[in-house]
Amino acid sequence: MVLPFFGKKPVPAGSPAPRSRASTGPASSPAAPSPASAPRSSSSRSPGPRTEASSLEFTVAGGDLSRVLAQCADKVHIEEGVEEMSPSAEEAAILYANGGYDDARSVLEHALDTTTLSDARFALWGMLLDLFRLTGQKERFETLSLTYATEFERSPPAWQDLSLQVSRGSEAKVQTVNLSGVLGAQAAAQFAQLIQIGMRTGALRIDLTRLRGTDSAGAELLLRAVRGLRRAKIKLSLVGAPNLAAVLGGMVKSGKRENQTIWLLFLEILQYTDQQERFEEQALEYAMTFEESPPSWEPPPVVTDSQIGVESLDVEMSDTYVLEGEVTGPNADMLRKIASFAHNRTKVEVDCSRLRRMDFVSAGTLFNVLSQLHAQGRLVVLRGVNSMVAALMQVMGVDQVARIELRG
């Protein structure tokens, strides 16, 4: 569902203008405030643990966050009667972003003891139940789910253990990444994610069965990924390697000095098949064509069936960008690569269902990237965001430049 729990109406799909959380007064002021006074950081409301977060500075679209919002003021549609996020929800979101899980829980529980407005209580409940899922507190979750169901007369969210401990425990299994479509330069962001998965788990299984083809730029991305993972001693299995080898074999011609990257990928993929004789023949043809030594036959370590995890990750070359794990620190490259992924797209879909946490600085970086895409007229949809991260995104104004859809 689309972020309704803060008393806001969702932005219709394809809407060119963001919604405003501001009052109906002037949308901009003569002098933009400093980065430390980013939208609704609420540090002025209470002297609590948000002092450190509110003093952070980051560059946003050539200036500070408030200045960007002011520059977009003429595009903002003011909705009458839109209710602001409660200070307690803001505080809990920032505490969680900084890793203060227990403090965030205390703030939410205290707020539920003192808050009476139905919409505000619904938002706080959503955050608290998600916090229990994110920290693996099943008993507390199930106990309070009954209270939630009684108060709102609706089914509570289903229990899912989204804790970091579970994430780490699953790393022993090899994740399968399913590639499909046609490889091209626009797939750079997806391959960055693919490499991160392999480096994190120590092994990776890539299914090439649904891959229809590649150009030179896409071939170079796959070649670098496969070689890089092998050099890093990452166990790598390529399902459907013979199918891709057949496609690549039809793209190379002996004696014609062109498509060298396709040639090299062809030889690399053949090493993930049982066709050593064919590899040796093609390696000789490569040497004669380009007058240089070909790669040697080095079959990779085999990933056994017992190592393969149950879940798989679909990486369609033209559909969805994935954010996962914990995005922290000022140099969040995976956030900046969203801009590359958005190339030639009017609608940019970002899967956040495996995103556990994002810190204050990274949320600023995300706003920076998405505000530029919004200014270009692109619709960005963040899908499957947990309530704690969604609240931080709203604090930082991300909901003004993208559509946020909550995790179920």
KADAPE-V921175 format. One line per field, one symbol per residue. psi: psi as a letter, one per 20 degrees, with the letter a starting at -180 (. if undefined). A space follows every 10 residues. Layout:
# KADAPE-V921175
psi=???
This chain:
# KADAPE-V921175
psi=qpmiijkqpq pqpjpiprqq jrrjaqirrh pprrhilqpk ijhihqkbij gghiiqqqpo ljarghgghh hjhiippppp jppqqqhhgg ghghgghjjm ghgggggggg hhhiphpggg hggggggghh ghhhjkmggg ghghhggghg gilqprqqpp ojqhggghhi ihqpqppoqr bppahijggh hggghggghh iiqqopojhj phaqagghhh ghghgggghg hjkppppopj ghghhgghhi iqppiomrlh hgghhghghh ijrjmhghgh ghhghgghgi lrprqqonpr qppqhiiprg qropnpijfp qpprbooqqi lnhhghihgg hipkphpopo ojhjogqprg ghhggggggh hghghjjqpp ooqkpqhghh gghhgijhii jrpppqq.
